[in-house]
Amino acid sequence: MSKNEEKFDGMLLAMAQQHEGGVQELLDTIFSFLARKTDFYTGGGEGAAEKLVTSKFKKYEATALAKAASEKAERAEQEKRRKERLEKKKREEKAEEDKFNSESKIVELTDEQAAKLQEEIDSKKSVKESPAVPGPSGDNAESSKKEEDAEDEEEDEKEKNKLRPNSGNGADLPNYRWTQTLQDLEIKVPLKVNFSARPKDVSVTITKKRLTCGIKGQPPIIDGDFPHEVKVEESTWVIEDGKVLLLNLEKVNKMQWWAHVVTCDPEISTKKVNPEPSKLSDLDGETRGLVEKMMYDQRQKELGLPTSDEQKKQDVIKKFMEQHPEMDFSKCKFN
């Protein structure tokens, strides 16, 4: 489309918004103007005006149908990618669950591992038996408490002007509403127009660090820098019911809560975010290992069975007893 074709878009959009009857009423105004103020119907001879209108209609009908087909195919492709991402997440979560179930079983230690574990147990025991280091007392303790109180007060002061998160861990702002998970953000932007908006009526630009969106020919509804980066190729947008622009932005850092969508808008207090139930797949390897061990130990306790550490200790003792049959362990107590 040439710039010459677009230069009247703002004026025509303003006209369209003033016609509550939609396109039918807008066309009525245009053809009325041609009849009253021009020789459109009479200047070219009989049937010339109708022929001209028909030719222009056919020309732009073909263009509009081709564009609609292209946009439909693009939306279908976006939906396909979205479903593929969901399926991929489900497969990853299933793989993590299977891995956890297989790794939760107690594995018999080698002699070398048993010896190393025994050294760790002895080392921890000696630390427990060593005398405790006296803590701060008198003025030192009081001074420490005052410093902590001052830090808490300073922290509260920083949080005082921030918004409380909505039920989706985002915010309800005058021009749009946003929610988030650790993986992505969802933004709903009411278009506030009196016609059913289509993709060609809006302008959306998403880069790694910036978002601009709104109705073409009008000032942007959102225009600013992201506080953190997004994955452009995984971010999508659609128009819901012709009235709402829905954007889905995929975060690069999936372990971070956002305080706002763009830096020029108010912040929420991320300390008051109500986290979604975490998945093992969201955690890094070391943290996931600790959580898996805690979950296993909790299940063992509920069943009245030894925890992983207790089982390892029992295995070390059993192995030691097998290696020294000449010793009498009948009077020994093992904790």
C-alpha positions as CSV (number, residue, x, y, z in Angstrom):
1,M,0.0,0.0,0.0
2,S,1.4,3.4,-1.0
3,K,1.7,6.4,1.4
4,N,-0.7,8.3,-0.8
5,E,-3.4,5.7,-0.1
6,E,-2.8,5.9,3.7
7,K,-2.7,9.7,4.0
8,F,-6.5,10.0,4.5
9,D,-6.8,7.0,6.9
10,G,-6.9,9.2,10.0
11,M,-9.7,11.4,8.5
12,L,-11.7,8.4,7.3
13,L,-11.3,6.6,10.6
14,A,-12.6,9.7,12.4
15,M,-15.6,9.8,10.0
16,A,-16.3,6.0,10.6
17,Q,-16.3,6.5,14.3
18,Q,-19.0,9.1,14.0
19,H,-21.3,6.7,12.1
20,E,-23.0,4.5,14.7
21,G,-24.8,2.6,11.9
22,G,-21.4,1.3,10.7
23,V,-20.3,0.9,7.0
24,Q,-23.8,1.2,5.6
25,E,-24.3,4.6,7.2
26,L,-20.8,5.7,6.1
27,L,-21.4,4.8,2.5
28,D,-24.8,6.5,2.6
29,T,-23.0,9.8,3.6
30,I,-20.3,9.4,0.9
31,F,-22.8,8.7,-2.0
32,S,-25.0,11.5,-0.7
33,F,-22.1,13.9,-0.8
34,L,-21.3,12.8,-4.4
35,A,-24.9,13.4,-5.4
36,R,-25.3,16.8,-3.7
37,K,-21.9,18.4,-4.3
38,T,-20.5,16.8,-7.6
39,D,-21.6,15.7,-11.0
40,F,-20.5,12.1,-10.3
41,Y,-23.8,10.6,-11.4
42,T,-24.4,12.8,-14.5
43,G,-20.9,13.9,-15.7
44,G,-19.8,10.7,-17.4
45,G,-22.9,9.7,-19.2
46,E,-25.5,7.0,-18.5
47,G,-24.2,4.1,-16.5
48,A,-20.7,5.5,-16.2
49,A,-20.9,6.1,-12.4
50,E,-22.2,2.6,-11.7
51,K,-19.5,1.1,-13.9
52,L,-16.8,3.1,-12.1
53,V,-18.1,2.1,-8.7
54,T,-18.3,-1.6,-9.7
55,S,-14.7,-1.6,-11.1
56,K,-13.3,0.0,-8.0
57,F,-15.3,-2.4,-5.8
58,K,-14.0,-5.4,-7.7
59,K,-10.4,-4.1,-7.4
60,Y,-10.4,-3.7,-3.7
61,E,-12.6,-6.7,-3.0
62,A,-9.9,-8.9,-4.5
63,T,-7.2,-7.1,-2.4
64,A,-9.3,-7.5,0.8
65,L,-10.1,-11.1,0.2
66,A,-6.4,-11.9,-0.4
67,K,-5.4,-10.1,2.7
68,A,-8.1,-11.8,4.8
69,A,-7.0,-15.2,3.6
70,S,-3.4,-14.3,4.4
71,E,-4.3,-13.1,7.9
72,K,-6.4,-16.2,8.5
73,A,-3.5,-18.4,7.5
74,E,-1.2,-16.4,9.8
75,R,-3.6,-16.7,12.7
76,A,-3.9,-20.5,12.1
77,E,-0.1,-20.7,12.1
78,Q,0.1,-18.7,15.4
79,E,-2.5,-21.0,16.9
80,K,-0.6,-24.0,15.6
81,R,2.6,-22.7,17.2
82,R,0.8,-22.0,20.5
83,K,-0.6,-25.6,20.6
84,E,2.9,-27.0,19.8
85,R,4.4,-25.0,22.7
86,L,1.7,-26.4,25.0
87,E,2.3,-29.9,23.8
88,K,6.1,-29.4,24.3
89,K,5.6,-28.2,27.8
90,K,3.4,-31.2,28.6
91,R,6.0,-33.5,27.2
92,E,8.8,-31.8,29.2
93,E,6.7,-32.0,32.4
94,K,5.9,-35.7,31.8
95,A,9.6,-36.4,31.2
96,E,10.5,-34.5,34.4
97,E,7.9,-36.5,36.3
98,D,9.2,-39.8,34.9
99,K,12.7,-38.8,35.7
100,F,11.7,-37.9,39.3
101,N,9.9,-41.2,39.8
102,S,12.9,-43.2,38.5
103,E,15.5,-41.2,40.5
104,S,13.5,-41.4,43.8
105,K,14.5,-45.0,44.3
106,I,17.3,-45.8,46.8
107,V,20.4,-46.8,45.0
108,E,22.9,-49.1,46.8
109,L,26.2,-47.3,47.5
110,T,29.6,-48.5,46.4
111,D,32.3,-49.1,49.1
112,E,33.9,-45.8,48.1
113,Q,30.6,-43.9,48.4
114,A,29.8,-45.5,51.7
115,A,33.2,-44.5,53.2
116,K,32.8,-41.0,51.9
117,L,29.3,-40.8,53.5
118,Q,30.6,-42.1,56.8
119,E,33.2,-39.3,56.8
120,E,30.5,-36.7,56.2
121,I,28.4,-38.2,59.1
122,D,31.4,-38.1,61.4
123,S,32.2,-34.6,60.4
124,K,28.7,-33.4,61.0
125,K,28.6,-35.2,64.4
126,S,31.8,-33.4,65.5
127,V,30.4,-30.0,64.5
128,K,27.3,-30.7,66.6
129,E,29.4,-31.7,69.6
130,S,31.6,-28.6,69.4
131,P,30.7,-25.7,71.8
132,A,28.4,-23.1,70.5
133,V,29.8,-19.7,69.7
134,P,28.3,-17.1,72.0
135,G,25.9,-14.8,70.1
136,P,25.7,-11.0,70.4
137,S,24.6,-9.7,73.8
138,G,23.8,-6.5,75.5
139,D,24.4,-3.4,73.3
140,N,25.5,-5.5,70.3
141,A,22.3,-7.4,70.1
142,E,20.2,-4.3,70.6
143,S,22.2,-2.5,67.9
144,S,21.8,-5.4,65.5
145,K,18.0,-5.4,66.1
146,K,17.8,-1.7,65.4
147,E,19.7,-2.1,62.1
148,E,17.3,-4.8,61.0
149,D,14.3,-2.7,61.9
150,A,15.7,0.2,60.0
151,E,16.2,-2.0,56.9
152,D,12.7,-3.3,57.1
153,E,11.3,0.3,57.5
154,E,13.3,1.4,54.4
155,E,12.0,-1.6,52.4
156,D,8.4,-0.8,53.4
157,E,9.0,2.8,52.2
158,K,10.0,1.6,48.8
159,E,7.0,-0.7,48.5
160,K,4.5,2.0,49.8
161,N,3.7,3.6,46.4
162,K,3.6,0.3,44.4
163,L,0.3,-1.3,43.4
164,R,-1.1,-4.5,44.9
165,P,-1.1,-7.2,42.3
166,N,-4.4,-8.3,40.8
167,S,-5.6,-11.9,41.0
168,G,-3.4,-12.7,38.0
169,N,-0.2,-11.2,39.5
170,G,-0.4,-8.2,37.2
171,A,-2.4,-5.0,37.4
172,D,-5.7,-3.4,36.2
173,L,-4.7,-0.1,34.6
174,P,-6.9,2.6,33.0
175,N,-6.0,1.5,29.4
176,Y,-5.3,-2.2,29.8
177,R,-5.2,-5.2,32.1
178,W,-2.2,-7.5,32.4
179,T,-1.5,-10.8,34.2
180,Q,1.6,-13.0,34.4
181,T,3.1,-16.4,35.2
182,L,6.8,-17.1,35.5
183,Q,6.8,-18.1,31.8
184,D,4.8,-15.3,30.1
185,L,2.5,-12.2,30.3
186,E,-1.0,-11.8,29.0
187,I,-2.2,-8.3,28.1
188,K,-5.8,-7.3,27.3
189,V,-6.2,-3.9,25.6
190,P,-9.8,-2.6,25.1
191,L,-9.8,-0.9,21.7
192,K,-12.7,1.5,22.6
193,V,-14.1,1.8,19.0
194,N,-17.7,1.7,17.8
195,F,-16.9,-0.8,15.0
196,S,-15.7,-4.4,14.9
197,A,-11.9,-4.0,14.7
198,R,-9.9,-6.3,12.5
199,P,-6.1,-6.9,12.3
200,K,-5.7,-4.3,9.6
201,D,-7.2,-1.7,11.9
202,V,-4.5,-2.0,14.6
203,S,-0.8,-1.4,14.7
204,V,1.3,-3.8,16.9
205,T,5.1,-3.8,17.1
206,I,6.9,-6.2,19.5
207,T,10.7,-6.3,19.8
208,K,12.9,-7.9,22.5
209,K,12.8,-4.7,24.6
210,R,9.8,-2.6,23.5
211,L,6.0,-2.7,22.8
212,T,3.9,-0.3,20.8
213,C,0.2,-1.0,20.0
214,G,-3.0,0.7,19.3
215,I,-5.5,1.7,16.6
216,K,-3.9,2.8,13.3
217,G,-4.0,6.6,12.9
218,Q,-4.4,7.2,16.6
219,P,-1.9,7.7,19.4
220,P,-0.6,4.3,20.8
221,I,-2.4,2.8,23.8
222,I,0.8,1.2,25.0
223,D,4.2,2.6,24.0
224,G,7.3,1.9,26.1
225,D,10.3,-0.3,27.0
226,F,10.0,-3.7,28.7
227,P,11.8,-4.0,32.0
228,H,13.2,-7.3,30.8
229,E,13.5,-9.1,27.5
230,V,10.8,-11.2,25.7
231,K,11.1,-13.9,23.0
232,V,9.8,-12.1,19.9
233,E,9.3,-15.4,17.9
234,E,7.2,-16.9,20.7
235,S,5.1,-13.8,21.3
236,T,1.7,-13.5,19.6
237,W,-1.4,-11.2,19.4
238,V,-5.0,-11.6,18.2
239,I,-8.2,-9.5,18.3
240,E,-11.0,-10.9,20.4
241,D,-14.6,-10.2,19.4
242,G,-13.5,-7.1,17.4
243,K,-13.1,-5.1,20.6
244,V,-10.1,-6.4,22.6
245,L,-6.5,-6.7,21.5
246,L,-5.0,-9.8,23.3
247,L,-1.2,-10.1,23.5
248,N,0.8,-13.0,24.8
249,L,4.5,-12.3,25.5
250,E,7.0,-15.1,26.3
251,K,9.6,-14.2,28.9
252,V,13.3,-14.8,28.4
253,N,14.0,-15.2,32.1
254,K,11.4,-17.6,33.5
255,M,12.5,-17.2,37.1
256,Q,11.5,-13.5,37.4
257,W,8.3,-11.7,38.2
258,W,7.8,-8.4,36.3
259,A,6.8,-5.3,38.2
260,H,5.2,-3.7,35.1
261,V,4.8,-4.4,31.4
262,V,6.5,-1.2,30.3
263,T,8.8,1.0,32.4
264,C,6.7,4.1,32.0
265,D,3.7,2.6,33.7
266,P,3.1,2.1,37.5
267,E,4.8,-0.8,39.2
268,I,3.2,-3.6,41.3
269,S,4.8,-5.0,44.5
270,T,6.4,-8.2,43.4
271,K,6.7,-9.1,47.1
272,K,2.9,-9.4,47.2
273,V,2.7,-11.7,44.1
274,N,0.8,-14.9,44.8
275,P,3.0,-17.5,43.0
276,E,1.4,-20.2,41.0
277,P,2.1,-23.8,42.1
278,S,5.7,-24.4,41.0
279,K,6.6,-27.3,38.6
280,L,9.8,-29.2,39.0
281,S,10.6,-28.3,35.4
282,D,10.7,-24.6,36.4
283,L,13.7,-25.2,38.8
284,D,17.4,-25.4,38.1
285,G,19.1,-28.7,38.4
286,E,20.6,-28.2,42.0
287,T,17.3,-26.8,43.4
288,R,15.2,-29.5,41.7
289,G,17.5,-32.2,43.3
290,L,17.0,-30.8,46.8
291,V,13.2,-30.6,46.3
292,E,13.0,-34.1,44.9
293,K,14.9,-35.4,48.0
294,M,12.6,-33.5,50.4
295,M,9.5,-34.9,48.6
296,Y,10.9,-38.4,48.8
297,D,11.8,-38.0,52.5
298,Q,8.4,-36.6,53.3
299,R,6.7,-39.6,51.7
300,Q,9.0,-42.0,53.6
301,K,8.1,-40.4,56.9
302,E,4.4,-40.6,56.2
303,L,4.8,-44.3,55.5
304,G,6.9,-44.8,58.7
305,L,10.0,-45.7,56.6
306,P,13.6,-44.4,56.8
307,T,14.5,-41.2,54.9
308,S,17.2,-41.3,52.2
309,D,19.8,-40.2,54.7
310,E,18.7,-42.7,57.3
311,Q,18.6,-45.5,54.7
312,K,22.2,-44.6,53.5
313,K,23.4,-44.6,57.2
314,Q,21.8,-48.0,57.7
315,D,23.4,-49.3,54.5
316,V,26.8,-48.1,55.7
317,I,26.4,-49.8,59.1
318,K,25.1,-53.0,57.4
319,K,28.1,-53.1,55.1
320,F,30.5,-52.5,58.0
321,M,28.9,-55.3,59.9
322,E,29.2,-57.7,57.0
323,Q,32.9,-56.8,56.6
324,H,33.6,-57.5,60.3
325,P,31.7,-60.7,61.2
326,E,34.1,-61.2,64.1
327,M,32.7,-58.2,66.0
328,D,29.6,-58.5,68.3
329,F,27.1,-55.8,67.6
330,S,24.2,-57.3,69.6
331,K,24.5,-54.7,72.4
332,C,25.0,-51.7,70.0
333,K,22.2,-49.1,69.5
334,F,22.0,-47.5,66.1
335,N,20.1,-44.2,65.8
